[in-house]
Amino acid sequence: MSSQRCEWAGSDPLYLAYHDEEWGVPVHDDRRHYEMICLEGAQAGLSWITVLRKRDNYRAAFDNFDPILVAGYDDDKVAELLANPGIVRNRLKVRAFIRNAQAFLRTQAEFGSFDAYIWRFV
């Protein structure tokens, strides 16, 4: 059986891989949830392919999206991130990653996991 692709996937191999392997696939890993929250925020005002092309840089810059580590970032770390040409260097977006990590951890503490919280709405 052959699968059909959505028209938006275009022909970029990175976008095709995202479409075929990730888009619409249920997620149950908390770190992956946090990564996608961050990347969706980074995408605001940009195309998704722009963020996908920088995803490996984001993973390196933000400690592989470990919310415990990101929640503790200080002003020195923010300055380091804003100097990183591999990510979108927007102060508000960088700070949002940190605030999101803090909220993410509070949600985990309250519900046992972010996954348990988010899947309650499905």
Secondary structure, DSSP 8 states (H G I E B T S, - for coil): ------GGG-S-HHHHHHHHHTTT-----HHHHHHHHHHHHHHTTS-HHHHHHHHHHHHHHTGGG-HHHHHT--HHHHHHHHT-TTS---HHHHHHHHHHHHHHHHHHHHHSSHHHHHGGG-
